[in-house]
Amino acid sequence: MIVNDTKHNYLLQPLIASIDILILIGFAKLFDFSSHSYLLFSVYTFFSWLITTYSFGFYSVYRFTPLVRILSIIGKQFFLLIFCSFTFFGIFSEINISIRAVLEYACLSMGIIAILKVTIFNVRKKFRQQLGSDTLRVIIIGCNPKTERLKNFFNYNPAYGFQLIANLNLLDPEVTIDSVKEYILNNNISQVFCSIAELKNKEIRELIHFADNNLISLKFLPDNKKIFTKKMEFQYYGITPILSLRTLPIDTPVNLFLKRLLDLTISLFVVIGILSWLTPLIAIIIVCDSKGPIFFKQKRNGIGGNEFYCFKFRSMKVNGTADATQASKTDVRTTKVGSFLRKTSLDELPQFYNVLMGDMSVVGPRPHMVAHTHSFATQVDKFMLRHLVKPGITGLAQVSGYRGEIETKRDIKNRVRFDIFYVENWSILMDLRIIAKTFIKVIYGDNKAY
């Protein structure tokens, strides 16, 4: 299972950003502002800070980011703050503030922000070094000067949180690609660093295939060989260059925060505004139609392949095949009320509780039954990549014609193809478009809704 460097930051980084904005707005009190001018400057500062920090990666600080890099982005942001401040007073020339006052404001507020940023970075490093928490279990494949430098980087920099478990040498007759794969699975390895210089093209493809299907983060120490992939990221660990095979747009603290904010906003609206009064009505109808519970819960696979209970309004008679057999168009298990609930997608509404609990997202790859996940993982290449993000109530595949029953192998292959495209190309705008298309399909009906 992948352990991502940034997922644990999705609340911390937005919290730090909020504190930074409060510092900027707070020190603006030093200016001789009227109430109207202060409000105007606060709103301008809020948006200009968010835009500039996001555009120039002010909060893109990871466990392996060197302190020099942090000081560099602080310096760039300092000049951007001065530029934005002077731009404001240039636009609103009627607000009379001296140049010295603007520079003092920028130096004081940015100084506090810089101290806070560096302090938090160092505290987290001490936390990893002394308590051994927040660590990633890694292995290195290969034995050459580059892997030796990376090995030394991990061993002599425990504050970065990389726990080197093994350095495997493929030149050793006892070490094969199969034994490496077995070692990774048996030792709960999060990241694998490979020296391309010691891998054949066939072995590279085999490792990529294995990593994709087992949710392992695969990174390469480059040489003159070429790896073709849509998403590559070039990073430095110390002075050792590293190529990361797959980088996802959602794997940044800001994007994780924005997606979670969208999920909470929509799910709270549905739970409070719709389910609060609709649930009792549906419950009465379900109970009157057939015997059994109001809600149906089923184990499904979520992010990282972890299992969770997915909730629905019960639409079928109580039966013993619910965890193994999909619903079909002429399914005799479906009740009269259940047929209406499924056609209108009302049976899916309780999944907004899953969204509130954090097991699901409003938009994402649809979760499958555990039995189907195990089956498809062996039948469909890269099927497990769907689990790099939270599953969704709706998804790109569903609004593209691949909702409901999987009748042929072509159906699941196309669903996975759309899901992987979503994972690799996610954006908030894409989520909003999918939500809008889902709403339209619910209003006008969907042939696959049964």
Secondary structure, DSSP 4 states (H G I P E B T S, - for coil): ----TTGGGTTHHHHHHHHHHHHHHHHGGGS---HHHHHHHHHHHHHHHHHHHHHTTTT---TT--HHHHHHHHHHHHHHHHHHHHHHHHHSTTS---HHHHHHHHHHHHHHHHHHHHHHHHHHHHHHHHH--S-EEEEEE--SHHHHHHHHHHHH-GGG-EEEEEEE-TTSTT--HHHHHHHHHHTT--EEEEEGGG--HHHHHHHHHHHHHHT-EEEEE--S-----S--EEEEETTEEEEES---TT-SHHHHHHHHHHHHHHHHHHIIIIIHHHHHHHHHHHHHHSSS-SEEEEEEE-GGG-EEEEEEE--B---S-TTT----TT-TTB-HHHHHHHHTTGGGTTHHHHHHHTS-EEESPPP-BHHHHHHHHHHSTTGGGGGGS--EEE-HHHHTT--S---SHHHHHHHHHHHHHHHHH--HHHHHHHHHHHHHHHHH--TT--
